[in-house]
Amino acid sequence: MERHLAWDGCHNVRDLGGLSTASGLRTRWGSVVRSDTPDRLTEAGWAAALAHGVRTIVDLRTPGEHHAGTGHRPPEITVVPVPLDEPGDPGRGPHGGTPLYLRPFMERFPGRCARALRAIAHARPGGVLVHCVAGRDRTGLITLLLLALAGVAREHIVADYELSAARLRPLYALLGEPDDDLRVRARLDATGTTTREVVGGLLDGLDVEAYLTAAGLTASDLAALRARLTMVDEGRGQDASVVVAVEDRGGAAR
């Protein structure tokens, strides 16, 4: 199986399947997919998403970030809006659009994180496409929590977060905009750190089950998430439960 998915119209799509966990399980192929906005998907791109198992979309965008779609979304796919930001929020401050925003956001808005995970846990059978705009920061936050809950090793979670920088370069070029990774690296350099250090440091001190429980998720919610995310035998080809394509604003992408 290939983690990077070629869905025509999207640039930052990848399946979170095939990652080993501390308990000896693996994340389920076709269960969680993260991506940039599906608004740009062509008819062929939507067909690929449907074929991959997507049946529910969890949209992390704030009202006002939406753009007209191509009109090709299949009727079998349902959209569930779960914005991480809300109108009137003061923004993410000087660290917005960089991994430096992750810890402050988690500390300030645990309930919003829990709301997104609850939507994934209780989505109908089939894939769940979770997105905001560029598939990097908000997407990265929810993906980080999902993979940590599944017991995926720290280095794999960090590596997955880092993949978005290269995946988004063609999108910025298409939009005629500077590569936003240059801005992100400049901000990190100014604070004397790196993406790997920031995300890894967050994971080192994170008791994800305690965090999500305090944020309002029940034992049943956590069990449902783990059941969707992991499989006992990677060779049995169990049915996909969730596809999560998380799209993130990621600076200038739109």
C-alpha positions in Angstrom: 0.0 0.0 0.0 1.1 3.6 -0.7 0.7 6.2 1.9 0.8 9.1 -0.6 -2.4 9.3 -2.5 -2.8 10.9 -6.0 -6.2 12.5 -6.0 -6.5 14.9 -8.9 -6.9 18.4 -7.5 -5.3 17.8 -4.1 -1.6 17.9 -3.3 -1.2 16.8 0.4 -3.1 13.6 0.6 -1.8 10.6 2.5 -3.2 7.5 4.2 -2.2 7.0 7.8 -2.2 3.2 7.5 0.6 0.8 8.0 2.3 2.5 11.0 3.3 0.2 13.8 2.1 0.8 17.4 3.7 0.1 20.8 1.2 -2.7 21.4 2.2 -4.6 18.2 -0.8 -3.5 16.1 -0.7 -1.4 12.9 -2.8 1.5 11.9 -5.5 0.5 9.5 -5.1 1.1 5.7 -8.0 3.2 4.4 -8.9 4.2 7.9 -7.4 7.7 8.2 -6.3 9.9 5.4 -5.2 13.5 5.8 -5.3 16.0 3.0 -5.6 19.6 1.8 -9.0 21.0 0.9 -11.1 18.8 -1.3 -12.7 21.9 -2.9 -10.3 21.6 -5.8 -10.8 17.9 -6.5 -11.8 17.1 -10.0 -14.4 14.5 -11.0 -11.5 12.0 -11.2 -10.2 13.1 -7.8 -13.6 12.7 -6.1 -13.9 9.3 -7.8 -10.5 8.3 -6.3 -11.6 9.4 -2.8 -14.8 7.5 -3.1 -12.9 4.4 -4.3 -10.5 4.7 -1.3 -13.5 4.4 1.0 -14.4 8.0 1.9 -18.0 8.3 3.1 -17.8 11.2 5.6 -16.0 14.5 5.6 -15.0 16.2 8.8 -14.3 19.8 7.8 -12.0 21.7 10.2 -12.3 25.0 8.5 -13.7 28.2 9.9 -16.8 29.6 8.2 -15.5 32.0 5.7 -12.6 29.9 4.6 -14.8 27.9 2.2 -14.5 28.3 -1.6 -16.8 27.1 -4.4 -16.1 23.4 -5.1 -16.0 21.7 -8.4 -19.5 20.3 -8.0 -18.3 16.7 -8.3 -18.6 15.5 -4.7 -20.5 12.2 -4.8 -23.8 12.1 -3.0 -22.6 9.1 -1.0 -20.2 11.4 0.9 -21.6 13.4 3.8 -20.0 16.6 5.2 -19.8 17.2 9.0 -18.5 20.7 9.8 -16.3 20.7 13.0 -14.3 24.0 12.9 -11.3 24.2 15.1 -11.3 28.0 15.0 -14.4 30.1 15.5 -15.4 33.5 14.2 -14.2 36.2 16.5 -11.2 34.2 17.7 -8.1 36.6 18.0 -6.2 34.3 15.7 -3.3 32.1 16.5 -0.8 34.9 17.3 2.7 35.2 16.0 3.1 31.4 15.8 0.1 30.8 13.5 0.8 28.5 10.6 3.8 27.0 12.3 4.2 24.0 14.7 4.8 26.5 17.5 1.0 27.0 17.7 0.3 23.4 18.6 0.9 23.4 22.3 -0.8 26.8 23.0 -3.9 25.7 21.0 -4.1 22.4 22.8 -3.9 24.1 26.2 -6.4 26.7 25.3 -9.0 24.7 23.4 -9.0 21.0 24.4 -12.7 20.8 23.9 -12.4 21.7 20.3 -9.8 19.0 19.7 -12.1 16.5 21.5 -15.0 17.6 19.3 -13.1 16.8 16.1 -12.0 13.4 17.4 -15.6 12.6 18.6 -16.8 13.2 15.1 -14.3 10.7 13.8 -15.1 8.2 16.4 -18.8 8.2 15.7 -18.8 8.6 11.9 -20.8 6.2 10.0 -19.1 3.1 8.5 -16.7 3.9 5.7 -14.1 6.6 5.2 -13.9 10.0 7.0 -12.2 12.8 5.2 -11.1 15.5 7.7 -9.8 18.7 6.3 -9.2 22.5 6.8 -7.2 24.2 4.0 -3.6 23.1 3.3 -3.5 19.9 5.3 -0.6 20.9 7.6 -1.3 22.6 10.9 -4.9 21.9 12.1 -4.7 18.7 10.1 -1.4 18.0 11.8 -2.8 18.6 15.2 -5.7 16.2 14.9 -3.5 13.6 13.2 -1.0 13.9 16.0 -3.7 13.2 18.6 -5.1 10.3 16.6 -1.7 8.6 16.1 -0.6 9.2 19.6 -3.9 7.6 20.9 -3.3 4.6 18.6 0.2 4.2 20.2 2.2 5.1 17.1 5.9 5.8 17.9 7.0 9.4 18.4 9.4 9.4 15.4 6.7 8.2 13.0 4.3 10.9 14.2 6.9 13.6 13.8 7.9 12.3 10.4 4.3 12.4 9.2 3.9 16.0 10.3 7.1 17.0 8.4 5.9 15.4 5.2 3.5 18.3 4.4 6.2 20.8 3.7 7.4 19.0 0.6 3.9 18.0 -0.5 2.7 21.6 -0.5 5.4 23.1 -2.6 3.6 22.3 -5.9 0.4 23.8 -4.5 2.1 27.1 -3.7 3.7 27.1 -7.1 0.3 26.5 -8.7 -1.1 29.4 -6.8 1.8 31.7 -7.7 2.7 32.1 -4.1 6.0 31.8 -2.2 6.7 28.4 -0.6 5.2 28.9 2.9 7.8 26.5 4.4 10.3 29.3 4.0 8.3 31.5 6.4 7.8 28.6 8.8 11.5 27.8 8.9 12.4 31.4 9.4 10.0 31.6 12.4 11.5 28.4 13.9 15.0 29.6 13.3 14.2 32.9 15.1 13.2 30.9 18.2 16.2 28.5 17.9 14.2 25.3 17.2 13.0 23.0 14.4 9.7 21.3 13.5 11.2 18.0 14.7 12.1 19.4 18.1 8.8 21.2 18.6 6.5 18.3 17.6 8.7 15.7 19.3 8.9 17.8 22.5 5.1 18.1 22.6 4.7 14.3 22.2 7.3 13.6 24.9 5.2 15.3 27.5 1.8 14.2 26.3 -0.5 11.7 28.0 -3.0 11.7 25.2 -5.6 9.6 26.9 -5.6 11.8 30.0 -5.7 14.9 27.8 -8.7 13.7 25.8 -10.5 12.4 28.8 -10.2 15.8 30.6 -11.4 17.4 27.3 -14.6 15.4 27.5 -14.1 12.2 25.5 -15.5 9.1 27.2 -14.0 5.7 27.5 -16.4 4.6 24.8 -15.2 7.4 22.5 -11.6 6.4 23.0 -12.3 2.8 22.4 -14.2 3.6 19.2 -11.2 5.7 17.9 -8.7 2.9 18.6 -11.0 0.3 16.9 -11.2 2.4 13.8 -7.5 3.3 13.8 -5.8 -0.1 14.4 -6.0 -3.7 13.2 -4.6 -6.8 14.8 -3.5 -8.6 11.6 -2.2 -6.4 8.9 -2.5 -9.2 6.3 -6.2 -9.9 6.8 -7.4 -6.9 4.7 -10.1 -5.8 7.2 -12.6 -3.3 5.9 -11.8 0.4 6.2 -13.5 2.2 9.0 -12.4 5.8 8.7 -10.6 7.9 6.2 -9.5 11.2 7.7 -8.2 13.8 5.3 -7.4 16.7 7.5 -6.8 19.9 5.6 -5.2 22.9 7.2 -4.9 26.5 6.3 -1.1 26.3 6.4 -0.4 30.0 5.8 -1.3 31.3 2.3 -2.8 28.2 0.7 -6.4 28.5 -0.2 
